Amino acid sequence: MLWLCLDAGLGDTPPAPAVMSVGLGVLALLFGAGAWAMRVGGRAARVPLLAGIALGSGAYALVRLTLPG
């Protein structure tokens, strides 16, 4: 969904600048902290979802920041 809204350029909005991916990296850190808190708090069933979202959004943020246009 973020790709459609920020990067695809579908619709009438231009693609977002790559620096906007810093916020996506922060979001990845928050989801990672949530996965850790669920593991520590004894709700291990939620850990894979949160960890997957953290890895996916973090990887996407890194790709957007490092690869040219």
C-alpha positions as CSV (number, residue, x, y, z in Angstrom):
1,M,0.0,0.0,0.0
2,L,2.8,2.4,0.8
3,W,4.4,1.7,-2.6
4,L,1.2,2.6,-4.3
5,C,0.8,5.8,-2.3
6,L,4.4,7.0,-2.3
7,D,6.5,5.5,-5.1
8,A,4.4,4.2,-7.9
9,G,3.3,7.6,-9.2
10,L,-0.1,6.1,-10.0
11,G,-2.7,8.7,-10.0
12,D,-2.0,12.4,-10.1
13,T,0.8,12.6,-7.5
14,P,4.5,12.4,-8.3
15,P,6.7,9.8,-6.6
16,A,7.9,10.8,-3.1
17,P,11.5,11.8,-2.7
18,A,13.8,9.1,-1.4
19,V,14.5,10.9,1.9
20,M,10.9,10.1,2.9
21,S,12.0,6.6,3.5
22,V,13.7,7.7,6.7
23,G,10.2,7.7,8.3
24,L,9.6,4.2,7.0
25,G,12.9,3.1,8.7
26,V,11.7,4.6,12.0
27,L,8.4,2.7,11.5
28,A,10.5,-0.5,11.0
29,L,12.3,0.1,14.3
30,L,9.0,0.6,16.1
31,F,7.6,-2.7,14.7
32,G,10.9,-4.4,15.7
33,A,10.5,-3.1,19.2
34,G,6.9,-4.3,19.2
35,A,8.1,-7.8,18.2
36,W,10.7,-7.8,21.0
37,A,8.0,-6.6,23.5
38,M,5.6,-9.3,22.5
39,R,8.4,-11.9,22.8
40,V,9.3,-10.7,26.3
41,G,5.6,-10.3,27.3
42,G,4.8,-13.9,26.5
43,R,2.7,-13.3,23.3
44,A,5.0,-15.2,21.0
45,A,2.2,-15.8,18.5
46,R,2.3,-12.1,17.4
47,V,6.1,-12.0,17.0
48,P,6.3,-13.3,13.4
49,L,3.9,-10.8,12.1
50,L,5.6,-7.8,13.7
51,A,9.0,-9.0,12.8
52,G,8.0,-9.6,9.2
53,I,6.6,-6.1,8.9
54,A,9.7,-4.7,10.5
55,L,12.0,-6.5,8.1
56,G,10.0,-5.7,5.1
57,S,9.6,-2.0,5.7
58,G,13.2,-1.7,6.9
59,A,14.5,-3.4,3.8
60,Y,12.3,-1.3,1.5
61,A,13.5,1.9,3.3
62,L,17.1,0.9,2.8
63,V,16.6,0.1,-0.9
64,R,14.9,3.4,-1.5
65,L,17.6,5.3,0.3
66,T,20.5,3.6,-1.4
67,L,19.4,2.9,-5.0
68,P,19.2,5.8,-7.4
69,G,15.9,7.1,-8.7
